[in-house]
Amino acid sequence: MLIRYKKSFEKIAMGLLSFMPKEKVLKQLLQTIKEYESEENLQLFLWKEDEDIIGLVGVCLSDHHIEVRHISVNPSHRQQGVGKSMVKALNDTYPHKELTADNVTEAFLQKCEEINKGSE
């Protein structure tokens, strides 16, 4: 289930964000979290299964698009479709907006699109 980030989830979110290639340095990680907390067009979501938060997706919202800037899954839950489930939940949450990617998330989103086309 996709849930909105709250300050009480900061450490969990930072842990998940640290798996992203450009978020390895603590100073950068803190700056990224601060941006999601303070900028109105940025939204951070967490993926919760049972009682565990196992994934994260960060987006930049505009009138017609949702740009996926961060997407991360706890390593012990990878290869189980969690990332694809998060992308589907974003599409369901914002059905009238086009999902786009930045240069870091582009390959993953293309893979999700290929899988979706194959299941139609």
MOPEQUI-V686506 format. One record per backbone hydrogen bond with DSSP energy under -0.5 kcal/mol. CO is the residue of the C=O (numbers start at 1). NH is the residue of the N-H. E is the energy in kcal/mol with one decimal. If there is no record, write none. Layout:
co;nh;e
CO;NH;E
CO;NH;E
This chain:
co;nh;e
1;48;-2.8
3;46;-3.3
6;9;-2.5
7;10;-2.0
9;13;-2.9
10;14;-2.8
11;15;-2.2
12;16;-2.3
13;17;-2.9
14;18;-1.9
16;19;-1.4
17;20;-2.3
20;23;-1.7
21;24;-0.5
25;29;-2.4
26;30;-2.7
27;31;-1.8
28;32;-2.4
29;33;-2.3
30;34;-2.3
31;35;-2.1
32;36;-2.2
33;37;-2.0
34;38;-1.8
35;39;-2.8
38;40;-0.5
39;42;-1.3
41;61;-3.7
43;59;-3.0
44;5;-2.7
45;57;-2.4
46;3;-3.0
46;48;-0.6
47;54;-2.5
47;55;-1.2
49;52;-2.4
52;49;-2.7
52;54;-0.7
54;74;-3.3
55;47;-2.6
56;72;-2.6
57;45;-2.9
58;69;-2.9
58;70;-1.8
59;43;-2.6
59;61;-0.5
60;67;-2.6
64;98;-2.8
65;62;-2.5
66;68;-0.6
66;100;-3.1
67;60;-2.2
67;69;-0.7
68;102;-1.4
70;58;-2.4
72;56;-2.5
74;77;-2.6
75;78;-1.1
77;80;-0.6
81;85;-2.2
82;86;-2.3
83;87;-2.1
84;88;-2.4
85;89;-2.5
86;90;-2.1
87;91;-2.2
88;92;-2.4
89;93;-2.3
90;94;-2.5
92;95;-0.6
94;97;-1.6
98;66;-2.5
98;100;-0.5
100;68;-2.9
102;106;-1.4
105;109;-2.3
106;110;-2.4
107;111;-1.9
108;112;-2.1
109;113;-2.2
110;114;-2.2
111;115;-2.0
112;116;-2.4
113;117;-2.4
114;118;-1.8
115;119;-1.2
117;120;-0.8
